[in-house]
Amino acid sequence: MLINQAWAQGAGGSTGGGIESMLLIVLMFVVLYFLMIRPQMKRAKEHKAMIDALQKGDEVVTNGGVLGRISKLNENYVTLEIAANVQIQVQRPSVQVILPKGTIKNIQ
């Protein structure tokens, strides 16, 4: 009546789209690798090297923002002196930055 019948049409699109779509997916993965994955792996490698190089007497900042001087080192933990006669124990990976010597002056 008011609606015409719809007739199915044959595939009129391109038939060689498989290779182009595969190349697009590969290109997207390459861009993702160079923009996200590779820099993150580089930062993780640098952080592990910094954690392995910790020494007694280093002045550090933890992920929580606590400043302190390393007084004891363990395989998994670091003891930080954050004030005179005040020590806390944190995990080694929680150390974020090693500060230059003499940055923290109020710890005696």
Backbone as numpy.savetxt, mean C-alpha at the origin, in Angstrom:
# Nx Ny Nz CAx CAy CAz Cx Cy Cz
-53.57 -4.41 -34.46 -54.38 -3.24 -34.46 -53.51 -1.97 -34.46
-53.18 -1.51 -33.28 -52.37 -0.30 -33.22 -50.87 -0.61 -33.21
-50.51 -1.82 -32.81 -49.09 -2.18 -32.70 -48.74 -3.11 -33.86
-47.71 -2.75 -34.57 -47.26 -3.60 -35.69 -46.50 -4.80 -35.15
-46.48 -5.82 -35.93 -45.74 -7.01 -35.52 -44.24 -6.75 -35.70
-43.46 -7.24 -34.74 -42.01 -7.10 -34.81 -41.44 -8.38 -35.41
-40.64 -8.22 -36.41 -40.03 -9.37 -37.07 -38.57 -9.45 -36.62
-38.13 -10.65 -36.30 -36.73 -10.85 -35.90 -35.83 -10.58 -37.09
-34.75 -9.88 -36.82 -33.82 -9.57 -37.89 -32.56 -10.40 -37.73
-31.91 -10.64 -38.78 -30.68 -11.40 -38.76 -29.56 -10.59 -38.16
-28.47 -11.26 -37.81 -27.31 -10.59 -37.21 -26.68 -9.70 -38.26
-26.83 -8.41 -38.10 -26.29 -7.47 -39.07 -25.03 -6.79 -38.56
-24.59 -7.15 -37.34 -23.41 -6.51 -36.74 -22.12 -7.09 -37.30
-21.02 -6.61 -36.77 -19.72 -7.09 -37.22 -19.48 -8.51 -36.70
-18.79 -9.29 -37.47 -18.53 -10.68 -37.08 -17.13 -10.88 -36.55
-16.26 -9.87 -36.63 -14.87 -10.03 -36.19 -14.58 -9.29 -34.90
-15.52 -9.19 -33.97 -15.36 -8.42 -32.74 -14.62 -9.15 -31.64
-14.30 -10.41 -31.80 -13.65 -11.18 -30.75 -12.23 -10.72 -30.45
-11.46 -10.45 -31.49 -10.06 -10.06 -31.29 -9.98 -8.65 -30.69
-10.83 -7.74 -31.17 -10.80 -6.38 -30.65 -11.18 -6.32 -29.18
-12.17 -7.08 -28.78 -12.57 -7.08 -27.37 -11.50 -7.71 -26.49
-10.83 -8.73 -27.00 -9.75 -9.35 -26.24 -8.58 -8.38 -26.08
-8.25 -7.65 -27.13 -7.17 -6.65 -27.05 -7.54 -5.53 -26.08
-8.80 -5.14 -26.04 -9.24 -4.11 -25.12 -9.08 -4.56 -23.67
-9.42 -5.80 -23.38 -9.28 -6.34 -22.02 -7.80 -6.40 -21.63
-6.95 -6.85 -22.53 -5.51 -6.92 -22.25 -4.95 -5.52 -22.03
-5.36 -4.56 -22.84 -4.90 -3.18 -22.69 -5.34 -2.60 -21.35
-6.56 -2.89 -20.93 -7.04 -2.40 -19.64 -6.23 -3.01 -18.49
-5.88 -4.29 -18.59 -5.07 -4.92 -17.54 -3.67 -4.31 -17.49
-3.09 -4.02 -18.64 -1.75 -3.42 -18.68 -1.77 -2.04 -18.02
-2.77 -1.24 -18.33 -2.89 0.08 -17.73 -3.10 -0.04 -16.22
-3.95 -0.96 -15.79 -4.18 -1.19 -14.37 -2.88 -1.60 -13.67
-2.10 -2.45 -14.31 -0.85 -2.90 -13.72 0.11 -1.73 -13.50
0.29 -0.91 -14.52 1.27 0.17 -14.41 0.80 1.33 -13.55
-0.51 1.54 -13.42 -0.99 2.65 -12.62 -1.28 2.30 -11.17
-1.59 1.03 -10.88 -1.99 0.68 -9.52 -1.13 -0.41 -8.89
-0.98 -1.53 -9.55 -0.35 -2.69 -8.93 1.15 -2.48 -8.75
1.84 -2.03 -9.79 3.29 -1.87 -9.72 3.74 -0.84 -8.67
3.12 0.36 -8.60 3.54 1.31 -7.55 3.26 0.79 -6.14
2.17 0.04 -5.95 1.87 -0.50 -4.63 2.91 -1.56 -4.24
3.33 -2.39 -5.18 4.35 -3.39 -4.88 5.68 -2.70 -4.56
6.00 -1.62 -5.24 7.24 -0.88 -4.98 7.23 -0.29 -3.57
6.07 0.33 -3.17 5.97 0.89 -1.82 6.07 -0.19 -0.75
5.47 -1.33 -0.99 5.53 -2.43 -0.02 6.96 -2.94 0.12
7.69 -3.01 -0.97 9.09 -3.45 -0.93 9.96 -2.45 -0.15
9.73 -1.16 -0.37 10.49 -0.13 0.35 10.16 -0.16 1.84
8.89 -0.38 2.20 8.49 -0.43 3.60 9.13 -1.63 4.30
9.16 -2.78 3.62 9.79 -3.97 4.20 11.28 -3.75 4.42
11.94 -3.10 3.48 13.37 -2.80 3.65 13.59 -1.85 4.82
12.69 -0.86 5.00 12.81 0.07 6.12 12.61 -0.66 7.44
11.63 -1.55 7.51 11.36 -2.31 8.73 12.55 -3.19 9.09
13.16 -3.81 8.09 14.31 -4.67 8.34 15.54 -3.89 8.80
15.60 -2.60 8.45 16.78 -1.78 8.78 16.63 -1.04 10.11
15.56 -1.28 10.86 15.39 -0.58 12.14 16.52 -0.96 13.11
16.97 0.05 13.87 18.04 -0.16 14.85 17.66 0.51 16.16
18.31 0.06 17.22 18.09 0.69 18.52 18.58 2.14 18.45
17.77 3.06 18.96 18.12 4.47 18.95 17.48 5.25 17.82
16.88 4.56 16.84 16.20 5.26 15.75 14.96 5.96 16.28
14.68 7.12 15.73 13.47 7.86 16.09 12.44 7.61 14.99
11.25 7.15 15.39 10.25 6.71 14.42 8.88 7.30 14.73
8.00 7.20 13.73 6.59 7.54 13.86 5.80 6.28 13.50
4.81 5.93 14.33 3.99 4.76 14.05 2.79 5.17 13.19
2.03 4.16 12.74 0.83 4.43 11.94 -0.19 5.25 12.72
-0.19 5.12 14.04 -1.12 5.88 14.87 -0.66 7.28 15.17
0.54 7.65 14.73 1.04 9.00 14.95 1.87 9.16 16.20
2.25 8.07 16.84 3.05 8.13 18.07 4.52 8.27 17.69
5.18 9.28 18.26 6.60 9.49 18.04 7.37 8.86 19.20
8.48 8.23 18.89 9.28 7.64 19.95 10.63 7.19 19.45
11.48 6.85 20.40 12.82 6.36 20.11 12.85 4.87 20.44
13.43 4.08 19.55 13.48 2.63 19.74 14.44 2.31 20.88
13.93 1.58 21.88 14.79 1.18 22.99 15.09 -0.31 22.95
14.19 -1.11 22.40 14.42 -2.56 22.27 13.83 -3.03 20.95
14.48 -4.01 20.35 13.99 -4.62 19.12 13.79 -6.11 19.33
12.71 -6.61 18.81 12.41 -8.02 18.84 12.15 -8.43 17.39
11.95 -9.71 17.16 11.66 -10.17 15.81 10.34 -9.60 15.30
9.35 -9.51 16.17 8.03 -9.05 15.76 7.62 -7.72 16.38
8.28 -7.29 17.44 7.85 -6.10 18.18 8.99 -5.12 18.35
8.61 -3.86 18.54 9.54 -2.77 18.81 9.08 -2.08 20.08
9.99 -1.83 21.01 9.66 -1.08 22.21 10.11 0.36 22.00
9.14 1.28 22.10 9.41 2.70 21.88 9.37 3.44 23.21
10.33 4.33 23.39 10.31 5.23 24.54 9.68 6.53 24.05
8.46 6.81 24.55 7.73 7.98 24.07 7.86 9.17 25.00
8.30 8.94 26.22 8.58 10.00 27.20 9.57 9.42 28.19
10.04 10.24 29.12 10.99 9.75 30.12 10.32 8.65 30.94
10.93 7.48 30.96 10.46 6.30 31.69 9.08 5.82 31.24
8.68 6.12 30.03 7.41 5.62 29.48 7.72 4.88 28.19
7.44 3.58 28.19 7.73 2.76 27.02 6.46 2.03 26.58
6.30 1.91 25.28 5.20 1.13 24.72 5.77 0.13 23.75
5.01 -0.92 23.52 5.45 -1.96 22.60 4.48 -1.99 21.42
5.01 -1.92 20.20 4.21 -1.94 18.98 4.77 -2.99 18.04
3.96 -3.41 17.10 4.43 -4.36 16.10 5.36 -3.66 15.11
6.32 -4.38 14.61 7.28 -3.79 13.68 6.64 -3.17 12.44
5.67 -3.85 11.80 5.08 -3.24 10.59 4.30 -1.96 10.86
3.98 -1.66 12.11 3.25 -0.42 12.40 4.15 0.80 12.39
5.45 0.61 12.28 6.37 1.75 12.15 6.23 2.28 10.73
5.91 3.56 10.63 5.62 4.15 9.33 6.82 4.91 8.76
7.50 5.70 9.59 8.57 6.57 9.10 9.72 6.55 10.09
10.94 6.55 9.58 12.12 6.76 10.42 12.49 8.24 10.30
12.55 8.91 11.44 12.86 10.34 11.46 14.37 10.56 11.51
14.84 11.73 11.08 16.26 12.04 11.21 16.66 12.12 12.69
17.90 11.80 12.97 18.40 11.82 14.36 18.26 13.23 14.93
17.82 13.31 16.19 17.69 14.59 16.86 16.35 15.27 16.66
15.43 14.61 15.99 14.10 15.22 15.78 13.34 15.29 17.08
13.39 14.22 17.86 12.69 14.19 19.15 13.71 14.58 20.21
13.52 15.74 20.83 14.50 16.23 21.80 14.04 16.17 23.23
12.73 15.99 23.47 12.24 16.05 24.84 12.34 14.72 25.58
12.74 13.65 24.93 12.93 12.37 25.64 14.34 12.35 26.22
14.43 12.20 27.50 15.74 12.19 28.17 16.09 10.81 28.64
